[in-house]
Amino acid sequence: MSKQRRSLSRLMKRFAFIVAFLGLTVAGVWGYLEYTKPPRPSLTNLTLVSARRADVNPVLRAPGKTASENSTLIDAKIERLASTSEGRVGYSSGATTILWVIDDGTFVKKNDLLCSLDSSEYEELVRQQQIRVDRARADLERAKLDFETSQMGVAQFRDGLMIQTQQENEGRLKLAESNRVRATARLAWTERMRSKGYASLDQIATDRLTVKRCDQEILKAKWDMENFVKFGAPIEMKALNAAVESARATLIANQMRYDRFLERFEYYKQMVDYCTIRAPHDGYLIYANNTQYFSSTAPVEAGSSVRQGQQLFYLPDLSRMKVIVKLHESVMAKVKPGMKVSAKIPGLSNRELEGTVVKIDPMPDGENTWLSDKRSFNATIHINNPPSQIRPEMSAEVAIDLSTHPDVIAIPPEALAVEDGADFCYVASADGQLERRHITLGESDFDSLEVIEGLDEGEQVVSDVSHIEDYAALVVDAKDDVVHANSQAASNTVHTADEHAVAASHTGEHSHTHKTGL
């Protein structure tokens, strides 16, 4: 029995040793884990900022291209002309040859010589037309003299010959009446003398015949007066007036013929002048065949043929430059004429230029509308004091200052988190936790984001959410107070404000940045 007790005592000691060993082991492991366990996160390690009142100055960034406000496409104005000589119609070829041309890429002043074309064919047309003009001028002068002569004939008859004829007829009538009076008195005297025996019957018969002859002369004079007044003068006047109108028609026809020949003569001379091409204004000369935006592909060089209407030069005025910007239809309503603009030109080492919005097209740009339902509107921006190195068709990045939003609640861009497409910030609560708060944003600039809903002035928010996953244990959802225990899940859903801007750009929106952030 004592032997069994000793055996049991040894078993109890071994069991106690094992239990003690296991207890020490568990205590050691627990102590080690407690020693190596990271400390519980605290809000004291986070940088917090207050939601404050501030002025937000939103800036709309958009791409564009430079262009000249005063640019000219210079083409060959020579034409294929028709010329008539001795009943035959001849035609010019409508093409000529370049004799001399200025170098491509030259800065030119107004009226500088750009190109000389062969004008010999047009000069021959001018010489032939000069002969026609001289002949037409001689015919015109002769028609003028004929017209003036016919007018003088009308005046001569109306104011001279007609009055003279009337007076002559009146004189013949009075003379005939006077002769009859004398003839009647003679007949009466002869008859008295016959009664006294001093005159014969033959003498009386002669005096009576003389009286009848005077009556005939009086009747004829009256008829002459009446015929002249009723028929002779009007017929003569109509004939003279007809001559005037005929001369007038001939004069008009010769005047039109002369004017037509002279106009054609001046037109031919203009063709000669067109063979000397000069700069219409100051600018930077570019050969049209070196510019992809124009249809001309023919070489511009001495000896090359030039056809009618061929594009030769593109002359932009570099002292008056603009930027054409494409604005998405969702933001174009925010842009107004007169807004200030900063433009960055990559081709000029990102030099920043100042400008002003001058126009927004009322209708959308028609380029590539069949590829997408999205529409863009062209805005024109005037560049103040453009540098001499600027060229048309250079890429530009512009920032348009939109209307300022004064005295709004704002947070820094780094305090914004985008989770599953929604905007959030993390607000520090009095119990040491972080409230995941959904917010509604308004405008933004480089320094601030406007908060329209979800945040009150003075609330403390995490200033930088890029490491918020380290504090996931403190995060409480504002809606259901569920603690975010999975820090990896939080890190997979949190994005910085810069990533938010990138996401917005992929949806076709224009991201807003501060006006000094170009």
NORTA-V310881 format. One record per residue. N is the residue number from 1. SS is DSSP state (@ for helix, = for strand, . for the rest). Layout:
N/SS, N/SS
This chain:
1/., 2/@, 3/@, 4/@, 5/@, 6/@, 7/@, 8/@, 9/@, 10/@, 11/@, 12/@, 13/@, 14/@, 15/@, 16/@, 17/@, 18/@, 19/@, 20/@, 21/@, 22/@, 23/@, 24/@, 25/@, 26/@, 27/@, 28/@, 29/@, 30/@, 31/@, 32/@, 33/@, 34/@, 35/@, 36/@, 37/., 38/., 39/., 40/., 41/., 42/., 43/@, 44/@, 45/@, 46/., 47/., 48/=, 49/=, 50/=, 51/., 52/=, 53/=, 54/=, 55/=, 56/=, 57/., 58/., 59/=, 60/=, 61/=, 62/=, 63/=, 64/=, 65/=, 66/=, 67/=, 68/=, 69/., 70/., 71/=, 72/=, 73/=, 74/=, 75/=, 76/., 77/., 78/., 79/., 80/., 81/., 82/=, 83/=, 84/=, 85/=, 86/., 87/., 88/=, 89/=, 90/=, 91/=, 92/., 93/., 94/., 95/=, 96/=, 97/=, 98/=, 99/=, 100/=, 101/=, 102/., 103/., 104/., 105/., 106/., 107/=, 108/=, 109/., 110/., 111/., 112/., 113/=, 114/=, 115/=, 116/=, 117/=, 118/., 119/., 120/@, 121/@, 122/@, 123/@, 124/@, 125/@, 126/@, 127/@, 128/@, 129/@, 130/@, 131/@, 132/@, 133/@, 134/@, 135/@, 136/@, 137/@, 138/@, 139/@, 140/@, 141/@, 142/@, 143/@, 144/@, 145/@, 146/@, 147/@, 148/@, 149/@, 150/@, 151/@, 152/@, 153/@, 154/@, 155/@, 156/@, 157/@, 158/@, 159/@, 160/@, 161/@, 162/@, 163/@, 164/@, 165/@, 166/@, 167/@, 168/@, 169/@, 170/@, 171/@, 172/@, 173/@, 174/@, 175/@, 176/@, 177/@, 178/@, 179/@, 180/@, 181/@, 182/@, 183/@, 184/@, 185/@, 186/@, 187/@, 188/@, 189/@, 190/@, 191/@, 192/@, 193/@, 194/@, 195/@, 196/., 197/., 198/., 199/., 200/., 201/@, 202/@, 203/@, 204/@, 205/@, 206/@, 207/@, 208/@, 209/@, 210/@, 211/@, 212/@, 213/@, 214/@, 215/@, 216/@, 217/@, 218/@, 219/@, 220/@, 221/@, 222/@, 223/@, 224/@, 225/@, 226/@, 227/@, 228/@, 229/@, 230/@, 231/@, 232/@, 233/@, 234/@, 235/@, 236/@, 237/@, 238/@, 239/@, 240/@, 241/@, 242/@, 243/@, 244/@, 245/@, 246/@, 247/@, 248/@, 249/@, 250/@, 251/@, 252/@, 253/@, 254/@, 255/@, 256/@, 257/@, 258/@, 259/@, 260/@, 261/@, 262/@, 263/@, 264/@, 265/@, 266/@, 267/@, 268/@, 269/@, 270/@, 271/@, 272/@, 273/@, 274/@, 275/., 276/=, 277/=, 278/=, 279/., 280/., 281/., 282/., 283/=, 284/=, 285/=, 286/=, 287/=, 288/@, 289/@, 290/@, 291/., 292/., 293/., 294/., 295/., 296/., 297/., 298/., 299/., 300/., 301/., 302/., 303/., 304/., 305/=, 306/=, 307/=, 308/., 309/., 310/., 311/=, 312/=, 313/=, 314/=, 315/=, 316/=, 317/., 318/., 319/., 320/., 321/=, 322/=, 323/=, 324/=, 325/=, 326/=, 327/=, 328/=, 329/., 330/., 331/., 332/@, 333/@, 334/@, 335/., 336/., 337/., 338/., 339/., 340/=, 341/=, 342/=, 343/=, 344/=, 345/=, 346/@, 347/@, 348/@, 349/., 350/., 351/=, 352/=, 353/=, 354/=, 355/=, 356/=, 357/=, 358/=, 359/=, 360/=, 361/., 362/., 363/., 364/., 365/., 366/., 367/., 368/., 369/., 370/., 371/., 372/., 373/., 374/., 375/., 376/=, 377/=, 378/=, 379/=, 380/=, 381/=, 382/=, 383/=, 384/., 385/., 386/., 387/., 388/., 389/., 390/., 391/., 392/., 393/., 394/., 395/=, 396/=, 397/=, 398/=, 399/=, 400/=, 401/=, 402/., 403/., 404/., 405/=, 406/=, 407/=, 408/=, 409/=, 410/=, 411/=, 412/., 413/@, 414/@, 415/@, 416/., 417/=, 418/=, 419/=, 420/., 421/., 422/=, 423/=, 424/=, 425/=, 426/=, 427/=, 428/=, 429/., 430/., 431/., 432/., 433/., 434/=, 435/=, 436/=, 437/=, 438/=, 439/., 440/=, 441/=, 442/=, 443/=, 444/=, 445/., 446/., 447/., 448/., 449/=, 450/=, 451/=, 452/=, 453/=, 454/., 455/., 456/., 457/., 458/., 459/., 460/=, 461/=, 462/=, 463/., 464/., 465/@, 466/@, 467/@, 468/@, 469/@, 470/@, 471/@, 472/@, 473/@, 474/@, 475/=, 476/=, 477/=, 478/., 479/., 480/., 481/., 482/., 483/=, 484/., 485/., 486/., 487/@, 488/@, 489/@, 490/@, 491/@, 492/@, 493/@, 494/., 495/., 496/., 497/@, 498/@, 499/@, 500/@, 501/@, 502/@, 503/@, 504/@, 505/@, 506/@, 507/., 508/., 509/., 510/., 511/., 512/=, 513/., 514/., 515/., 516/., 517/., 518/.
